[in-house]
Amino acid sequence: MNEKIDLVLTKSVSRFARNTVDAIQNIRKLKEKNIPIIFEKEGINTMESGGELLITILSSQAQEESRNISENTRWGITRRFESGNVRVNYKRFMGYTKDKNGNLVIVPEEAEIVKRIFKEYLDGSSIGQIAKGLDRDHILTKTGKDHWNVGTIERMLSQEKYMGDALLQKTYTTDFLTKKKVKNDGFARQYYIENDHEPIITKELFMAVQAEKKRRTTMNKSAVTRKKNAGTTKSKYSSKYVLSDIMVCAECGHKYRRQVWSKYGEKSAVWRCEDRLKLGKNSSCLYSPTLKEDDLHKAIMKAINSIIDNKEDFVSRFRNNVIDVISNYTEESYIKQYDEQINILQNQILNLIECNARYGAVSKNYDNEYKLLHDKIESLKRAKQANINEIKSNHICEEKIDKANVILDNINPKLLTFDQELVKRLIESIKVKRNNEIEIRFYSGIVVNEKLNSEE
């Protein structure tokens, strides 16, 4: 464009552009500057008459060639996925490298960083806090940067490869010309490989983190909004106040939020219904009380102390509740149930193939029938895996029983100081009722009601 080039020599049209529109546009731009393009293979000079017409025809052929290359490449990638061949850009993948055979192997020092991130998230830290902690401790990213991006950590927390599995074809190319890639939300078939390589974290820990992510995503939404927009909206999570996660208004279902009031130069913290806090007199929630933080903390600790006095009953009921849930699931029965149905469908496919083979030609309905049976098998496999994952996540409850035992054993009798970690581990939810009463539900299933003063 600066007229520093007099002539462009090109081997062929396909080397100049694989897109008809791009080819014509750029040829015309150069012609405006009196710069000819000579295509050696085709013997075309764009400054000569008829050159543009020939270029249009030939570039269309080049575009079709590009389409064929793209489809062949996609076919090869799909076959690789079907065979379970996992490829990872290990140079940008924290925790792993590759050995001489191309297999993923753990990098111990990086694996410790991965474990730290998962553990801190499950312990209640936000993604932002985890990133700040890594920066503060001068821990470098996989690419050697000294600053951690929250998006990187968020993707790591969803990366199934850390538990030894691999989900293939997470993205797909929408257009062979633009090469634009988008998230695969069901457009193309995906492949899930179990136990592909050595895991850094356990499957139980990974499932627990996914459940916590889902909980945090919707925790700041009202009950109606959460139901309406389930799985489509995100909300900001803060781990500063544990009560923000678990305390709700019994009247309207909104979360309770912390506020700092200032009166006569003195500041005090109170908790109020989110709906009344935002809408004031226009709120439909008319009777939710405003609670002093000090009185609220004392009431909660009083409830915890009441179960400490009867610790054996607490743990026993907790254990029984977990056993009731887990007893309804057995991995063996699920495997047998789904495998039997899958075997039946696979036999139907074999019969279909044999039937068509007898006539030496494929019937008109063969493809549709084959696809229908194949899709049913794939659906059963996904359902089987989903139920196995559910069973494994229920096993996490068994660990919670042991943790509850440890926590209660280490609690001093009549503990009065409010402890966020203790509250998070023992209390499932708190409902604020009228007349300044709170209903505290423990993970054991025990419910304790406490009365406290209000601040209007």
C-alpha positions in Angstrom: 0.0 0.0 0.0 3.0 2.3 0.4 4.0 1.5 -3.2 7.3 -0.1 -2.1 6.5 -3.3 -4.1 6.4 -3.4 -7.9 5.4 -7.0 -8.6 4.0 -10.0 -6.7 5.1 -13.4 -7.9 3.0 -16.3 -6.6 3.4 -20.0 -7.2 -0.4 -20.7 -7.5 -3.8 -19.3 -6.7 -4.2 -21.7 -3.7 -1.0 -20.2 -2.2 -2.4 -16.7 -2.5 -5.8 -17.3 -0.9 -8.1 -20.2 -0.1 -11.1 -17.9 -0.1 -12.6 -16.5 -3.3 -13.7 -13.2 -1.7 -10.4 -12.6 -0.1 -8.6 -13.3 -3.3 -10.6 -10.9 -5.4 -10.6 -8.1 -2.8 -6.8 -8.2 -2.4 -6.2 -8.5 -6.2 -8.3 -5.3 -6.7 -6.5 -3.4 -4.0 -3.2 -4.1 -5.6 -4.5 -3.3 -9.1 -5.5 0.1 -7.8 -1.8 0.7 -7.0 -0.8 -0.7 -10.4 0.8 -3.7 -8.8 0.3 -6.9 -10.9 0.2 -10.4 -9.4 1.6 -13.2 -11.6 0.4 -16.7 -10.8 3.2 -19.0 -12.2 1.3 -22.3 -12.2 -1.8 -20.9 -14.0 0.2 -18.4 -16.1 -2.1 -15.5 -15.2 -1.2 -11.8 -14.9 -3.9 -9.8 -13.0 -3.2 -6.7 -15.0 -4.1 -8.4 -18.3 -7.7 -8.6 -19.5 -9.7 -11.6 -18.4 -7.3 -12.2 -15.5 -9.9 -11.5 -12.8 -12.5 -13.9 -14.3 -9.9 -16.7 -14.3 -8.9 -15.8 -10.8 -12.5 -16.0 -9.6 -12.8 -19.5 -11.1 -9.5 -20.8 -9.8 -9.9 -19.3 -6.3 -13.3 -21.0 -6.1 -11.5 -24.2 -6.7 -8.9 -23.3 -4.1 -11.7 -22.6 -1.6 -13.2 -26.0 -2.3 -9.8 -27.6 -1.8 -9.5 -25.8 1.5 -12.9 -27.2 2.5 -11.8 -30.8 1.7 -8.6 -30.4 3.7 -10.6 -29.1 6.6 -13.1 -32.0 6.5 -10.3 -34.5 6.2 -8.5 -33.0 9.1 -11.7 -33.0 11.2 -12.3 -36.7 10.2 -8.8 -37.6 11.4 -9.3 -35.7 14.7 -12.6 -37.5 15.3 -11.0 -40.9 14.7 -8.2 -40.0 17.1 -10.9 -39.1 19.7 -12.7 -42.3 19.1 -9.5 -44.3 19.7 -9.0 -42.5 23.0 -5.8 -40.7 21.9 -5.5 -37.7 24.3 -3.3 -34.8 23.3 -2.5 -31.9 25.7 -0.5 -28.8 25.2 1.6 -29.7 28.3 3.7 -26.6 28.0 0.7 -24.6 29.1 -0.8 -27.2 31.4 0.1 -26.9 35.1 1.0 -30.1 36.8 1.9 -32.3 33.9 4.6 -32.8 31.2 5.1 -35.7 28.7 7.6 -38.5 28.7 9.4 -39.8 25.6 6.4 -42.0 24.7 4.1 -39.0 24.7 2.3 -40.0 27.9 1.3 -37.4 30.6 3.4 -37.6 33.7 3.1 -35.5 36.9 5.5 -32.7 37.7 5.6 -33.0 41.5 6.3 -29.3 42.4 3.5 -28.2 40.0 1.2 -30.8 41.3 1.5 -29.3 44.8 0.2 -26.0 43.4 -2.7 -27.7 41.8 -3.6 -29.5 45.1 -3.3 -26.2 46.9 -5.7 -24.4 44.5 -8.4 -27.2 44.9 -8.0 -27.4 48.6 -8.2 -23.7 49.2 -11.3 -23.4 47.0 -13.1 -26.2 48.9 -12.0 -24.6 52.2 -14.0 -21.5 51.3 -11.5 -19.2 49.5 -12.8 -17.3 46.5 -10.9 -17.6 43.2 -9.6 -14.0 43.7 -8.3 -14.8 47.1 -6.5 -17.9 45.8 -4.9 -15.8 43.0 -3.7 -13.2 45.5 -2.3 -15.9 47.7 -0.3 -17.4 44.9 1.0 -13.9 43.9 1.9 -13.2 47.5 3.9 -16.4 47.8 5.8 -15.6 44.5 4.5 -18.8 42.8 4.9 -18.6 39.0 2.3 -19.8 36.5 3.1 -22.6 34.1 4.2 -20.0 31.5 6.6 -18.3 34.0 4.4 -15.3 34.8 4.4 -13.8 38.3 0.7 -12.9 38.2 -2.1 -15.4 38.3 -5.3 -14.6 36.4 -8.6 -15.6 38.0 -9.8 -17.1 34.6 -6.8 -19.5 34.6 -7.7 -20.7 38.1 -11.3 -21.0 37.2 -10.5 -23.2 34.2 -8.1 -25.3 36.4 -10.9 -26.0 38.9 -13.1 -27.4 36.0 -10.3 -29.4 34.4 -11.2 -33.1 34.6 -7.7 -34.2 33.6 -6.5 -33.4 37.1 -8.5 -36.5 38.3 -7.0 -38.7 35.6 -9.8 -38.5 33.1 -10.1 -36.7 29.8 -13.0 -35.1 28.0 -12.3 -34.8 24.2 -13.7 -32.3 21.7 -14.6 -29.5 24.2 -14.5 -27.1 21.3 -15.2 -27.3 17.6 -14.4 -25.1 14.5 -17.6 -23.4 13.2 -16.1 -22.2 9.8 -13.2 -23.7 7.9 -12.4 -20.3 6.4 -12.3 -18.2 9.6 -11.0 -21.1 11.8 -13.2 -19.7 14.6 -13.5 -22.1 17.6 -16.4 -22.2 20.0 -17.4 -24.2 23.0 -19.0 -27.5 22.1 -22.4 -27.4 23.7 -23.8 -30.5 22.0 -23.1 -29.5 18.4 -20.4 -32.3 18.0 -20.0 -35.6 19.7 -17.7 -35.7 22.7 -15.6 -38.5 24.1 -14.9 -39.2 27.8 -11.8 -41.3 28.7 -11.6 -42.6 32.2 -8.4 -43.3 34.0 -6.3 -42.1 31.1 -3.3 -41.0 33.1 -2.1 -40.6 36.7 -4.3 -38.2 38.7 -3.1 -35.3 40.8 -6.3 -35.1 42.9 -8.9 -37.7 43.7 -12.2 -37.9 41.9 -14.0 -37.3 45.2 -12.2 -34.0 45.7 -12.9 -33.0 42.1 -16.6 -33.7 42.4 -16.8 -31.8 45.7 -15.3 -28.8 44.0 -17.8 -28.9 41.1 -20.6 -29.1 43.6 -19.2 -26.1 45.5 -18.8 -24.2 42.2 -22.5 -24.8 41.4 -23.5 -23.7 44.9 -21.6 -20.5 44.7 -22.9 -19.7 41.2 -26.5 -19.4 42.4 -26.0 -18.5 46.1 -26.6 -14.7 45.7 -29.8 -15.2 43.7 -33.3 -15.3 45.1 -35.1 -18.6 45.1 -37.2 -17.6 42.1 -34.2 -16.3 40.1 -32.1 -19.4 40.9 -34.9 -21.7 39.6 -35.5 -19.6 36.5 -31.9 -19.1 35.5 -30.4 -22.3 36.8 -27.1 -23.0 35.1 -27.1 -19.8 33.1 -26.2 -17.0 35.5 -23.2 -16.3 37.7 -22.9 -14.3 40.8 -20.0 -12.9 42.8 -18.9 -15.0 45.7 -17.2 -13.7 48.8 -15.8 -15.9 51.5 -15.5 -13.1 54.1 -18.7 -13.8 56.0 -19.8 -17.4 56.2 -23.4 -16.4 57.2 -23.8 -14.8 53.8 -23.8 -18.3 52.4 -26.2 -20.0 54.7 -28.6 -17.5 56.3 -31.9 -16.7 54.6 -35.2 -15.0 55.3 -37.9 -17.5 56.2 -40.6 -15.2 54.9 -39.3 -14.4 51.3 -36.4 -16.7 50.8 -33.8 -14.0 50.1 -30.3 -14.1 51.6 -29.5 -12.1 54.7 -26.8 -9.5 54.2 -24.4 -7.7 56.6 -24.5 -4.0 57.0 -22.6 -1.5 59.2 -24.6 1.1 60.9 -23.2 4.3 62.3 -25.0 6.0 65.3 -23.7 8.9 67.3 -20.2 8.2 65.9 -20.3 4.5 66.9 -20.4 1.7 64.3 -22.2 -1.6 64.7 -22.8 -4.5 62.4 -26.3 -5.8 61.7 -27.8 -8.4 59.4 -30.9 -7.6 57.3 -33.0 -9.3 54.6 -31.6 -8.6 51.2 -35.0 -7.7 49.7 -35.8 -5.2 52.5 -32.3 -3.8 52.2 -32.7 -3.1 48.5 -36.4 -2.1 48.3 -37.1 -0.6 51.7 -40.8 0.1 52.2 -41.6 -1.3 48.7 -40.4 -4.7 49.8 -43.0 -7.5 50.0 -41.1 -8.8 53.0 -42.7 -7.0 55.9 -41.8 -8.9 59.0 -38.1 -10.0 58.7 -36.2 -8.7 61.7 -32.9 -6.8 61.7 -30.4 -8.7 63.8 -27.4 -7.4 65.7 -24.3 -9.3 64.7 -23.0 -9.8 68.3 -26.4 -11.3 69.4 -26.6 -13.4 66.3 -23.1 -14.9 66.9 -23.9 -15.6 70.5 -27.1 -17.4 69.5 -25.3 -19.6 67.0 -22.6 -20.5 69.4 -25.2 -21.3 72.0 -26.8 -23.7 69.5 -23.4 -25.3 68.7 -22.7 -25.7 72.5 -26.0 -27.4 72.9 -25.0 -30.2 70.5 -21.5 -30.5 72.0 -23.2 -31.5 75.2 -24.7 -34.4 73.3 -22.0 -35.0 70.7 -22.6 -38.7 70.4 -26.3 -38.2 69.4 -25.1 -35.5 66.8 -22.6 -37.7 65.1 -24.8 -40.8 65.3 -27.7 -39.0 63.5 -25.3 -37.5 61.0 -23.9 -41.0 60.2 -27.4 -42.5 60.0 -28.6 -39.8 57.5 -25.6 -40.5 55.3 -26.0 -44.2 55.4 -29.7 -43.8 54.5 -28.6 -41.9 51.4 -25.8 -44.2 50.4 -27.7 -47.4 51.0 -30.0 -46.5 48.1 -27.1 -46.7 45.7 -24.8 -49.5 44.8 -22.3 -49.0 42.0 -22.6 -52.7 41.1 -26.4 -52.6 40.7 -26.1 -49.5 38.4 -23.4 -51.1 36.3 -25.5 -54.2 35.9 -28.7 -52.3 35.1 -27.2 -50.2 32.4 -24.9 -52.8 31.0 -27.8 -55.2 30.4 -29.7 -52.5 28.4 -26.5 -51.7 26.5 -25.9 -55.4 25.6 -29.5 -55.7 24.3 -29.0 -52.7 22.0 -25.6 -53.9 20.8 -27.1 -57.2 19.9 -29.9 -55.4 18.0 -27.1 -53.5 16.0 -25.4 -56.8 15.2 -28.7 -58.3 14.0 -29.3 -55.2 11.9 -25.9 -55.6 10.2 -26.4 -59.3 9.6 -29.8 -58.8 8.1 -28.6 -56.2 5.6 -25.5 -58.3 4.8 -27.7 -61.2 3.7 -29.2 -59.1 0.9 -25.8 -57.7 -0.2 -27.0 -54.1 0.0 -27.9 -51.6 2.6 -31.7 -50.9 3.0 -33.1 -47.4 2.9 -33.8 -47.4 6.6 -30.5 -48.9 7.7 -28.7 -45.6 8.5 -31.6 -44.3 10.5 -32.1 -47.5 12.5 -28.4 -47.8 13.1 -28.1 -44.2 14.3 -31.1 -44.6 16.6 -29.7 -47.7 18.3 -26.2 -46.1 18.5 -27.6 -42.9 20.1 -29.6 -44.9 22.6 -26.3 -46.7 23.6 -24.5 -43.5 24.0 -27.3 -42.0 26.1 -27.2 -45.1 28.4 -23.5 -44.8 28.8 -23.8 -41.1 29.8 -26.6 -41.9 32.2 -24.5 -44.7 33.7 -21.5 -42.4 34.2 -23.7 -39.7 35.7 -25.0 -42.1 38.3 -21.6 -43.5 39.1 -20.4 -39.9 39.7 -23.4 -39.3 42.0 -22.5 -42.4 44.0 -18.9 -41.2 44.3 -20.0 -37.8 45.4 -22.2 -39.4 48.1 -19.1 -41.1 49.4 -17.7 -37.7 50.2 -20.4 -37.6 53.0 -18.5 -40.5 54.7 -15.5 -38.2 54.9 -17.6 -35.5 56.4 -18.6 -37.9 59.2 -15.0 -38.4 60.1 -14.3 -34.7 59.9 -17.2 -34.0 62.2 -15.8 -36.4 64.7 -12.4 -34.7 64.6 -13.9 -31.2 64.8 -16.1 -32.0 67.8 -13.3 -33.8 69.6 -11.2 -30.7 69.4 -13.9 -28.3 70.5 -13.5 -27.0 74.1 -16.7 -27.3 76.1 -18.9 -24.1 76.2 -17.0 -22.4 73.3 -18.2 -18.8 73.2 -16.1 -17.1 70.5 -17.8 -17.2 67.1 -15.8 -19.4 64.7 -16.5 -19.1 61.0 -14.7 -22.3 60.1 -16.7 -24.2 62.7 -20.0 -22.8 61.5 -19.2 -23.6 57.9 -18.4 -27.2 58.7 -21.3 -27.9 61.1 -24.3 -25.8 60.0 -26.2 -26.4 56.8 -28.6 -23.4 56.9 -30.1 -20.7 59.1 -33.6 -19.4 58.7 -34.6 -16.0 60.2 -38.2 -16.1 61.3 -40.5 -13.5 62.7 -40.2 -12.4 66.4 -36.4 -12.5 66.2 -36.2 -16.2 66.1 -33.6 -18.2 64.1 -33.9 -21.9 63.0 -30.4 -23.5 62.8 -30.2 -26.7 60.8 -27.0 -28.8 61.3 -25.7 -31.2 58.7 -26.6 -34.0 61.1 -30.3 -33.2 60.5 -30.7 -31.7 64.0 -32.6 -28.4 64.1 -32.2 -25.9 67.0 -34.2 -22.8 67.4 -32.8 -19.7 69.2 -34.4 -16.4 70.2 -32.4 -13.1 70.1 -32.9 -9.4 70.3 -33.5 -7.3 67.1 -32.4 -3.9 66.1 -35.0 -1.8 64.2 
